[in-house]
């Protein structure tokens, strides 16, 4: 069947639906990028320096839970009802964060935003399948990728413009209004009834174990004893292992069953995604605070320097788009190596007070992901048995978010150990900038090894030799 043309999408019936789906993706993409930029202003206004990494981790935990439940809810209640229901916790979370006078309600608001936006994103991808003909999928996924690119450009701008004082509250009100507009448009644009053809059960046991792992990881940030923090981090690792093993045996599972087998090539691919995301999250989390405090940058300028990582990813992905499958192993190795080089370079560039050097490191780190990510995820799915490929595809963003959530909490442990819990100073943020990435290098190396291993495996049914 031939792929449709753009004009086939621009009809009175389909174009408004496409705009609605893009709007749902925007709510998630822009929200996450804006919050990274304004967090230094938030903690100055409401306190809670010791919990600086928690808003990211709680948002991602909510996103994982919401995304995992989205398909099941759509099947049980219909796509239209599911979309409306998913927008409500998002709106409530935005309002709660806007009115927050301390860190506790702010974190609850971020968690609710995560649940709502995670479910909305998952349901938007369900909507592509339910509301559009298959020949249009390529065009629609191109539009959704474009939304992420637009959010990369305008997220830091919005955050920087509203970061002064308590103006960041206006942003959360604005996102609540956008969420309300999204919810109001759903009954007009989404017909009753469209739903996934097969029921998707919720993997409650896996989600519960993952939730315990993330909570233990977050608790490690705020305990006074180093021994207690290390113990909680070990507990985090154990519960992650328990979650993977329980999921492999469950009837309803969040991950493909092969993810728990260490030698499996697909498991190596998921490990690379998890580890490389965990090793790079420190820059997105603390970069704006370091650049504002030590470099004297405005929130807007700092946001754009941090945004260079995402920009590097986007540009590099465009450069390698369309490369043949035979080139996959090369670009996976090259990209993982470039990302690792970016992590290592930040050890030296962040404390150097050289803004061009930091900009190059950030762009390099993002470009590495852009070079390898699409090839690695495509290759990973080729190694999965056909019955696991649907679950395997949906597990990719889940593993990515999980790596970011775990990595952000570990970054918080390191930063609080260096004195950031009592406030940002020029001395402690420069020390944090160096030690975050010293500690990230071993994690990035493990991710690099995992990427190399999946690049060397011969695809099932392929005549290629290992190492090709």
C-alpha positions as CSV (number, residue, x, y, z in Angstrom):
1,X,0.0,0.0,0.0
2,X,1.5,3.4,-1.0
3,X,2.2,6.0,1.6
4,X,-0.3,8.9,1.6
5,X,0.6,12.4,0.6
6,X,0.5,15.4,2.9
7,X,-2.6,16.7,1.2
8,X,-4.4,13.5,2.2
9,X,-4.0,14.5,5.8
10,X,-5.1,18.2,5.3
11,X,-8.8,17.5,5.2
12,X,-11.6,19.1,7.3
13,X,-12.0,15.8,9.2
14,X,-8.4,14.7,9.6
15,X,-6.4,17.9,10.1
16,X,-8.1,18.9,13.4
17,X,-7.5,15.4,14.7
18,X,-3.9,15.6,13.8
19,X,-3.6,19.0,15.5
20,X,-5.2,17.5,18.7
21,X,-2.7,14.6,18.7
22,X,0.2,17.0,18.2
23,X,-1.2,19.2,21.0
24,X,-1.2,16.2,23.4
25,X,2.5,15.5,22.7
26,X,3.3,19.2,23.1
27,X,1.9,19.2,26.6
28,X,4.4,16.5,27.7
29,X,7.4,17.7,25.7
30,X,7.2,21.4,26.6
31,X,6.3,20.8,30.2
32,X,9.4,18.7,30.9
33,X,11.8,21.1,29.2
34,X,10.3,24.2,30.8
35,X,10.5,22.7,34.3
36,X,14.2,22.0,33.9
37,X,14.8,25.7,33.2
38,X,12.7,27.1,36.0
39,X,13.7,24.8,38.8
40,X,16.4,27.1,40.3
41,X,13.8,29.8,40.5
42,X,11.3,27.4,42.1
43,X,13.6,26.3,44.9
44,X,14.6,29.9,45.6
45,X,10.9,30.7,46.0
46,X,9.5,27.7,48.0
47,X,12.7,26.1,49.4
48,X,13.6,22.4,49.2
49,X,17.1,22.5,47.7
50,X,17.7,19.0,49.1
51,X,14.8,17.8,46.9
52,X,16.0,19.5,43.7
53,X,16.1,16.3,41.7
54,X,12.7,15.0,43.0
55,X,10.4,17.0,40.6
56,X,12.0,15.3,37.6
57,X,12.0,11.8,39.2
58,X,8.4,12.0,40.5
59,X,7.2,13.4,37.1
60,X,8.8,10.5,35.3
61,X,7.4,8.0,37.8
62,X,4.0,9.3,37.1
63,X,4.6,9.2,33.4
64,X,5.6,5.5,33.6
65,X,2.5,4.7,35.6
66,X,0.2,6.7,33.3
67,X,1.7,5.4,30.1
68,X,1.5,1.8,31.3
69,X,-2.2,2.1,32.1
70,X,-3.2,4.1,29.0
71,X,-3.8,1.2,26.6
72,X,-5.9,-0.8,29.1
73,X,-8.1,2.3,29.9
74,X,-8.6,3.0,26.3
75,X,-9.8,-0.5,25.6
76,X,-12.1,-0.6,28.7
77,X,-13.7,2.9,28.3
78,X,-13.0,3.9,24.7
79,X,-10.4,6.4,23.4
80,X,-12.5,9.5,23.9
81,X,-13.3,8.9,27.6
82,X,-9.7,7.8,28.2
83,X,-8.3,11.0,26.8
84,X,-10.6,13.2,28.8
85,X,-9.9,11.2,32.0
86,X,-6.1,11.5,31.4
87,X,-6.2,15.2,30.9
88,X,-7.8,15.8,34.3
89,X,-4.9,14.8,36.6
90,X,-2.6,16.8,34.3
91,X,-4.7,19.9,34.8
92,X,-5.0,19.3,38.5
93,X,-1.3,18.8,38.8
94,X,-0.4,22.0,37.0
95,X,-2.7,24.0,39.3
96,X,-1.3,22.3,42.4
97,X,2.3,23.1,41.3
98,X,1.3,26.7,40.6
99,X,-0.2,27.2,44.0
100,X,2.5,25.3,45.9
101,X,4.1,27.2,48.8
102,X,6.4,24.4,49.7
103,X,8.1,21.4,48.0
104,X,5.6,18.8,49.2
105,X,2.6,20.0,47.2
106,X,4.8,20.9,44.3
107,X,6.1,17.3,44.1
108,X,2.5,16.0,44.3
109,X,1.6,18.3,41.5
110,X,4.5,17.1,39.4
111,X,3.5,13.5,40.1
112,X,-0.1,14.2,39.0
113,X,1.2,16.0,35.9
114,X,3.4,12.9,35.1
115,X,0.4,10.5,35.4
116,X,-1.7,12.7,33.1
117,X,0.9,13.5,30.5
118,X,2.2,10.0,30.4
119,X,-1.3,8.7,29.8
120,X,-2.0,11.4,27.2
121,X,1.1,10.6,25.2
122,X,0.4,6.9,25.2
123,X,-3.2,7.6,24.1
124,X,-2.1,10.0,21.4
125,X,-0.2,7.1,19.8
126,X,-3.3,4.9,20.3
127,X,-5.2,7.7,18.5
128,X,-2.9,7.5,15.5
129,X,-3.9,3.9,15.0
130,X,-7.6,4.4,15.8
131,X,-8.3,7.6,14.0
132,X,-6.2,7.5,10.8
133,X,-5.6,5.2,7.9
134,X,-2.4,3.2,7.9
135,X,-0.9,5.0,4.9
136,X,-0.9,8.2,6.9
137,X,1.1,6.8,9.8
138,X,4.5,7.9,8.4
139,X,3.3,11.5,8.0
140,X,1.8,11.6,11.4
141,X,4.9,10.2,13.2
142,X,6.9,12.9,11.3
143,X,4.6,15.5,12.7
144,X,5.0,14.2,16.2
145,X,8.8,14.2,15.9
146,X,8.5,17.8,14.8
147,X,6.5,18.7,17.9
148,X,9.5,17.5,20.0
149,X,11.8,19.6,18.0
150,X,9.6,22.7,18.4
151,X,9.4,22.0,22.2
152,X,13.3,21.9,22.2
153,X,13.4,25.4,20.8
154,X,10.5,27.1,22.7
155,X,10.7,25.2,26.0
156,X,13.8,27.0,27.3
157,X,12.5,30.3,25.9
158,X,9.2,30.0,27.9
159,X,11.1,28.9,31.0
160,X,13.6,31.7,30.8
161,X,10.9,34.4,30.2
162,X,9.0,33.3,33.3
163,X,11.8,32.3,35.7
164,X,12.2,35.6,37.6
165,X,10.7,35.7,41.0
166,X,7.5,33.6,41.2
167,X,6.5,34.3,37.6
168,X,7.1,30.5,37.0
169,X,3.6,30.1,38.5
170,X,2.2,31.7,35.4
171,X,3.7,28.9,33.3
172,X,1.9,26.2,35.3
173,X,-1.4,28.2,35.0
174,X,-0.8,28.4,31.3
175,X,-0.2,24.7,30.9
176,X,-3.4,24.0,33.0
177,X,-5.3,26.2,30.5
178,X,-3.8,24.3,27.6
179,X,-4.8,21.0,29.3
180,X,-8.3,22.3,29.6
181,X,-8.5,23.4,26.0
182,X,-7.2,19.9,25.0
183,X,-9.9,18.2,27.1
184,X,-12.6,20.4,25.7
185,X,-11.6,19.6,22.1
186,X,-11.7,15.9,22.6
187,X,-15.5,15.4,22.5
188,X,-15.6,17.5,19.3
189,X,-12.8,15.7,17.5
190,X,-12.7,12.1,18.8
191,X,-15.7,9.9,17.9
192,X,-17.1,7.5,20.4
193,X,-15.8,3.9,20.4
194,X,-12.3,3.9,18.8
195,X,-10.2,1.6,21.0
196,X,-7.2,-0.8,20.7
197,X,-8.5,-4.1,19.1
198,X,-6.9,-6.2,21.9
199,X,-7.2,-5.7,25.6
200,X,-4.0,-4.5,27.3
201,X,-3.9,-5.5,31.0
202,X,-2.1,-3.4,33.5
203,X,1.1,-5.0,34.9
204,X,0.3,-4.0,38.5
205,X,3.0,-6.1,40.2
206,X,5.8,-4.8,37.9
207,X,4.6,-1.2,38.4
208,X,4.5,-1.7,42.1
209,X,8.1,-3.0,42.3
210,X,9.3,-0.2,40.0
211,X,7.6,2.3,42.2
212,X,9.3,1.0,45.3
213,X,12.6,1.1,43.5
214,X,12.2,4.7,42.6
215,X,10.9,5.8,46.0
216,X,13.9,4.1,47.7
217,X,16.2,5.9,45.2
218,X,14.6,9.2,46.1
219,X,14.8,8.6,49.8
220,X,18.6,8.1,49.4
221,X,18.9,11.8,48.6
222,X,17.7,13.0,52.0
223,X,19.0,10.6,54.5
224,X,21.8,12.0,56.7
225,X,24.0,8.9,56.8
226,X,26.2,7.9,53.8
227,X,25.7,4.3,54.8
228,X,22.0,4.7,54.7
229,X,22.1,6.3,51.3
230,X,24.3,3.5,49.9
231,X,21.9,0.9,51.4
232,X,18.9,2.6,49.8
233,X,20.7,2.6,46.4
234,X,21.4,-1.1,46.8
235,X,17.8,-1.6,47.6
236,X,16.8,0.3,44.5
237,X,18.9,-2.1,42.4
238,X,17.4,-5.1,44.1
239,X,13.9,-4.0,43.4
240,X,14.7,-3.3,39.8
241,X,15.9,-6.9,39.4
242,X,12.8,-8.2,41.3
243,X,10.6,-6.1,38.9
244,X,12.3,-7.6,35.8
245,X,12.0,-11.1,37.1
246,X,8.4,-10.8,38.2
247,X,7.5,-9.2,34.8
248,X,9.0,-12.0,32.9
249,X,6.7,-14.5,34.6
250,X,3.6,-12.4,34.6
251,X,0.6,-12.8,32.2
252,X,0.4,-9.0,31.7
253,X,3.9,-7.7,31.3
254,X,5.5,-4.2,30.8
255,X,8.7,-5.4,29.2
256,X,9.5,-8.2,26.7
257,X,10.4,-11.4,28.5
258,X,13.9,-11.5,27.1
259,X,14.9,-8.3,28.9
260,X,15.7,-10.3,32.0
261,X,18.3,-12.5,30.2
262,X,21.7,-10.9,30.4
263,X,23.1,-12.4,27.2
264,X,20.2,-11.6,25.0
265,X,21.0,-9.0,22.4
266,X,17.7,-7.2,22.9
267,X,18.4,-7.0,26.7
268,X,21.8,-5.4,25.8
269,X,19.9,-2.8,23.8
270,X,17.6,-2.0,26.7
271,X,20.6,-1.8,29.0
272,X,22.3,0.7,26.7
273,X,19.2,2.9,26.7
274,X,18.8,2.7,30.4
275,X,22.5,3.3,31.3
276,X,23.3,6.0,28.8
277,X,20.1,8.0,29.8
278,X,21.0,7.6,33.5
279,X,24.6,8.8,32.9
280,X,23.6,11.9,30.9
281,X,20.7,13.2,33.0
282,X,22.9,15.3,35.3
283,X,23.4,18.0,32.8
284,X,19.7,18.5,32.1
285,X,19.0,18.4,35.8
286,X,21.7,20.7,37.3
287,X,23.0,22.4,34.1
288,X,20.8,25.4,34.4
289,X,21.5,25.9,38.1
290,X,25.3,25.6,37.5
291,X,25.2,28.1,34.5
292,X,23.1,30.6,36.4
293,X,25.0,30.4,39.7
294,X,28.6,30.0,38.6
295,X,28.6,31.5,35.1
296,X,26.2,34.3,35.8
297,X,23.8,33.5,32.9
298,X,20.2,34.5,32.8
299,X,17.6,31.7,33.1
300,X,16.8,32.2,29.4
301,X,20.4,31.9,28.2
302,X,21.2,29.0,30.6
303,X,18.1,27.2,29.3
304,X,19.3,27.5,25.7
305,X,22.8,26.2,26.6
306,X,21.1,23.2,28.3
307,X,18.9,22.8,25.3
308,X,21.9,22.3,23.0
309,X,21.9,18.7,24.2
310,X,18.5,18.2,22.7
311,X,19.3,20.3,19.6
312,X,22.5,18.2,19.0
313,X,20.3,15.0,19.2
314,X,17.8,16.4,16.7
315,X,20.4,17.6,14.2
316,X,22.4,14.4,14.3
317,X,19.3,12.3,13.9
318,X,18.4,14.3,10.8
319,X,22.0,13.8,9.4
320,X,21.8,10.0,9.7
321,X,18.1,9.6,8.8
322,X,17.6,7.2,5.9
323,X,20.9,5.3,6.3
324,X,20.6,1.7,5.2
325,X,20.2,-1.1,7.7
326,X,23.7,-2.4,6.8
327,X,25.0,0.8,8.4
328,X,23.3,0.2,11.8
329,X,26.3,-1.4,13.5
330,X,28.6,1.5,12.6
331,X,26.3,4.3,13.7
332,X,25.4,2.5,17.0
333,X,29.1,2.2,17.8
334,X,29.9,5.7,16.6
335,X,27.0,7.3,18.4
336,X,27.6,5.5,21.7
337,X,31.3,6.6,21.5
338,X,30.4,10.2,20.9
339,X,27.9,10.2,23.8
340,X,30.5,8.7,26.1
341,X,33.0,11.4,25.0
342,X,30.5,14.1,25.8
343,X,30.0,12.7,29.3
344,X,33.8,12.5,29.9
345,X,34.3,16.0,28.6
346,X,31.8,17.6,31.0
347,X,34.1,16.6,33.9
348,X,36.5,19.2,32.6
349,X,34.3,21.8,30.8
350,X,31.6,22.5,33.5
351,X,34.1,23.6,36.2
352,X,36.3,25.5,33.6
353,X,33.9,28.5,33.3
354,X,34.4,28.4,29.5
355,X,30.9,28.7,28.1
356,X,31.9,27.6,24.5
357,X,33.5,24.5,25.9
358,X,30.3,23.6,27.9
359,X,28.3,24.2,24.8
360,X,30.4,21.9,22.7
361,X,30.3,19.2,25.4
362,X,26.5,19.4,25.6
363,X,26.0,19.3,21.9
364,X,28.4,16.4,21.6
365,X,26.6,14.4,24.2
366,X,23.2,15.0,22.5
367,X,24.6,14.3,19.0
368,X,25.8,10.9,20.2
369,X,22.2,9.9,21.0
370,X,21.0,11.3,17.7
371,X,23.5,9.2,15.8
372,X,22.7,5.9,17.5
373,X,19.2,6.0,19.0
374,X,17.0,5.2,16.0
375,X,19.3,2.5,14.8
376,X,19.7,0.9,18.2
377,X,15.9,0.8,18.8
378,X,15.2,-0.6,15.4
379,X,17.9,-3.3,15.8
380,X,16.7,-4.1,19.3
381,X,13.2,-4.9,18.0
382,X,14.6,-7.1,15.3
383,X,16.1,-9.3,18.0
384,X,12.7,-9.7,19.7
385,X,10.4,-12.6,18.8
386,X,7.4,-11.4,16.8
387,X,4.9,-11.9,19.7
388,X,7.0,-9.6,21.9
389,X,7.5,-6.8,19.5
390,X,4.5,-4.7,20.4
391,X,5.3,-4.8,24.1
392,X,9.0,-4.3,23.2
393,X,8.3,-1.1,21.3
394,X,6.2,0.4,24.1
395,X,8.9,-0.7,26.6
396,X,11.6,1.6,24.9
397,X,10.3,4.9,26.2
398,X,9.5,3.3,29.6
399,X,13.1,2.1,30.0
400,X,14.3,5.5,28.8
401,X,12.2,7.3,31.5
402,X,13.2,4.8,34.1
403,X,16.9,5.4,33.4
404,X,16.3,9.2,33.6
405,X,14.3,8.9,36.9
406,X,16.9,6.6,38.6
407,X,19.8,8.7,37.3
408,X,18.2,12.0,38.5
409,X,17.7,10.6,42.0
410,X,21.4,9.4,42.1
411,X,22.5,12.8,40.9
412,X,20.5,14.3,43.8
413,X,22.4,12.0,46.3
414,X,25.7,13.2,44.9
415,X,24.7,16.9,44.8
416,X,23.3,16.9,48.4
417,X,26.5,15.1,49.6
418,X,28.4,18.1,48.2
419,X,26.4,20.7,50.1
420,X,23.7,21.7,47.5
421,X,21.0,20.7,49.9
422,X,21.5,24.0,51.8
423,X,21.5,26.2,48.7
424,X,23.5,26.9,45.5
425,X,26.8,28.7,45.8
426,X,29.5,29.2,43.1
427,X,31.9,26.8,44.9
428,X,29.4,23.9,45.4
429,X,27.8,24.0,42.0
430,X,31.2,23.8,40.3
431,X,32.1,20.8,42.5
432,X,28.8,19.2,41.6
433,X,29.4,19.8,37.9
434,X,32.6,17.9,38.1
435,X,31.6,15.0,40.4
436,X,28.3,14.3,38.7
437,X,30.1,13.3,35.6
438,X,33.1,11.6,37.3
439,X,30.4,9.3,38.8
440,X,28.6,9.1,35.5
441,X,31.5,7.8,33.5
442,X,31.4,4.2,34.8
443,X,27.6,4.1,34.1
444,X,28.2,5.5,30.6
445,X,31.0,3.0,30.0
446,X,28.6,0.1,30.8
447,X,26.0,1.6,28.4
448,X,28.7,1.9,25.8
449,X,29.7,-1.8,26.2
450,X,26.0,-2.8,25.9
451,X,25.6,-0.8,22.7
452,X,28.7,-2.3,21.2
453,X,27.5,-5.8,22.1
454,X,24.1,-5.4,20.3
455,X,25.8,-3.8,17.3
456,X,28.0,-7.0,16.9
457,X,25.2,-9.5,16.9
458,X,23.9,-10.9,13.7
459,X,20.2,-10.3,13.1
460,X,17.9,-13.3,13.2
461,X,17.7,-14.7,9.7
462,X,20.6,-12.6,8.5
463,X,23.6,-14.0,6.7
464,X,25.8,-11.2,8.2
465,X,28.6,-12.3,10.4
466,X,29.0,-10.9,13.9
467,X,30.9,-7.7,14.1
468,X,29.7,-6.5,10.6
